[in-house]
Amino acid sequence: MAKVPYYVREIRKGQEAAETENLAKSPRIMITDVGKKGISDLVSLALLRIWQEDGLKPIAYAAGPSYDFHHALRIASGHPSYSLDAWFHDEDSLFYLLTHYAESSRIALIHSRMPYFDTYSPLEVSWSEDQSVPPGSPADLARKSRTPVILVVDVREFSFTHLSYLKGLLDFRPGEVVAGFILAGIEEAIPKDIRRQIETELQLPILGTIPPFLLEEDILSRAGILPDLYEENLQRQIDILRQELKNKLDIRQILRIADQAPSLDEDLPQKIFRAQQLLGFENRRYRLGVAYDEAFSYYYKENLDILQEMGAELVFFSPLKDPILPPNLDGLYFGSGRLLDYLAEASENVSLRQHIYRLAKQGVPVLAEGTASLYLAKAYRTETGLEWPLVGLISTVASRNPEPHPPYYATMSARRDDLLALQGMGIPCVLEDLISFEPDGASYRTNIQGLGYEMEGFSTSTIWSSKANIHFYSEPLLAARFTKTCKDVMAKRLADQNRPLETW
């Protein structure tokens, strides 16, 4: 039986005196570390491959801005992977993303590369007097999404003191959702008396072990080699993890815990519906050029999906290799990535840079985020003073920040109406600090909790460029405003194409 379109359901809900929840069963589990980063990678990749081979169609989500690990999650699960972030998403959006993308899956796995209570927020604002968990942390995500958590613990030097540490972790904040532990660094099956002591003290089950030799493996150790060779190497290492951990993890018990996760409301969040209303639910599709190659590859897949749902036909191109843009584009989207490693190639592709400049000057909207923001600058200046010419849409020169900060959560406030936002609108974001501009942008007043305010970003009615990475599900109106501008360009393009030729 076909599902009722979401907008029909929303209209019906608005007409009814009382709204009813549309609950869906959504088996899910979160895997994360409590100490050394990266150990949980082994468990998540092994579980996804095991479930894939068992025909469970697992869907993987990366917790937080983990662009670099989506490829591994996709290979292990055999399906696209997605992002969940408690900094960007409220409960309604998290519920929708979980039920929407995992609808045909037996189980969803949320993988966090950040330790359980840690966050991209500055340390000084991670503490709270009301005993809440740090915003944007895996713990925050688990609570908001009502997801049971399995903690992976390095116990190579396990002692009674470590046991007290784990006990304290469970009592550190109220409302804990930890459902069990996996112990990493044990040679053989854990002795029964040690297992009994741990489970008695913690009142939670041990769900498996990881042998010490696997902790010495770096799953992403060859990320810099050629993509085809890297993928082959990654496939091989995931198969090793599956083989080594299949009998060391309590797969059935993990599935039972996932099945106990509460059902979720699968209705489209109202803020997405309101954003769609701005566009009038029309069927016309506009052509959106999306930069995608080695230098531009960090995209939230959900951002691309929501743009498609709002009417975009995604047309991919390479700023490094293509001499000209695809024809009849109504908008351009440049995502973050490893552009700093490919500046020479990007600069030397003069014909494409000039094509982008001409199209933007004709009014075609351009969106650039993260490291892609430097591509729109006049040039990039190296440490030796050499300048690489770039697109030149923004009157600024970019350079590498000599003292970069790690990525951090912030909120940007629009100082005027622009391509994406209305004046005063707050935009949650993740700010990267790898590059600096001279002069710097001042389109947004950026509130970095605990660190004060900074001015950031370049924007007009047709250009939006910022070091920030944004997620359209945090404020869908951003995607709707961008889409509306692109569709206005499309309407003008089609009108020009259909205008009869003038005769003398």
Steps between C-alpha positions, in 0.01 A plus 500: 500500500648834394580745775302823512725787380644688794346833401150345483552355846618837633200680351267244655671539834451874481130450435450268794425632847762274659816374332588134536847353498594276210735264683736261323711221647864589446756247632826686561820499701785744559864390514750739658824518699557613857877536478737462207346617175461259213442168677127523439579515125593131514169399659277710274664387176492135608133514605395672179677242284359210706145636473543571130602141433207380712260695276392753764564805276666705775497879472790693654496852643808699595455698822617858453708640212691181413534555124816293479338181627188485280689315229597221741143475633363475146744225406428300816120525477457491123268803521533879512576641845352809660567748781332570832611792715336618821651847445313539171190292555210519742310186599246527216775519239696212656188281509424579136855435379512168684163375375530647150836354401474175698144422390590182308784397730495239775732709717668840514845548649609844623877518512686766697870572464478748787523359857164476673486828693726707272385763253626752247383778731783677686593326826396792719135463392488121520426519873158590632350558841175328405678164450421486128735336251721715274303625195586314182670211682418135425329490841279792394418327171417172673258670738328710233462204264414257784767260381660229719880531515778242503829637634829358370763501777875448468586255780853400404610616846170436675486527877256558782565874455378474141186334631435796728554728201230320302267505801553872535432553131158337534413723796657818361175633350138402566290326236780276377421286192804269501389142436828308515875487445745348254848445648796558270848358557425155645700206362239228544140477609460693822517268807162431657596639841621831350188526284279430801677760711473770232136426421411492869669833570362678193164323473551485126602216264836446328407469132834388359875538493766617252841328486805724559656459154201669335560813706830545320329514160416838346195452280556832323877471486512526121249778448754694297564239231307468176123462561469163322791352697373657823155350451648158427714523812204615710281216374770254599540645850124503560485135400776428755299678769188301411693173516673582829202651685204296377545246780626748757198734492160400636317580179162367613505695826602819318205456264266441795618824661446687172148357476418645841558857381177705523290558189540842339265753340568475127306809392676773308606778740279809475795727422577296187136519394500878549816529291336298223198731516727787397555317172134413443556122457566550127640222284747700287859386536796732473856402410741530794869461427674318786881505518622150573854365474804445722496864615122539550353190659379580853122527470223406737304261281183624666577850365511367146186293561292789633606715206383222268171475689455875450556469126872473423638286222856441620760540226850410621819652364869518592664840562835322463445323169203636302587783257149650510183465708209278395241689290191682628587517871269699729721482812842387627585317823860456622546273803798481732782254450876480443536806278818609681668188359392578142538877471741483207260289292201719593686820411641366173152411371457856370215433257274355768580780748407756238180312410393499868575873528294589191205287609497650851517855357189415296312438828532122537512432880817353647529321836844408641568361848801388700830497314312560173453861612861578405429388140283809447778738619723700266803286586669275751828628644760239600742531791769615254279778362410322175135561399285245320216677308150370580142579390503861625134543596605628844745788539727327747820294506508169687792340682562214740432588863833462687319417826182312407253378760335157476147511349251640749126556533371856472186697416507760223254791498422661163561875498276549192284305258711296259492193276428260789386689807278780621643775717540383859458129417725274706680222312662212692827407335837331533780749441832396350798726561751368248494814288488875557394786272641848453270686531268269692127476438245667726161371382443303819549566869625165627433402859759247618378393841755586763725685256291804409409640159676519164402630157502238228376420148441670166146522363272687260160422350667250262827396673553325833855406602614402849757286681199352682340168413122504533225238503173588327295291745598740778315779315332380177412859406866536394453232234163644396639852449792364298260287293266792436786713365613213275146452369470871426816468289354192329176684419696782336721253311198311363325823409806616306522165321132516397504868397454528122797635308472867405498578130638807329 
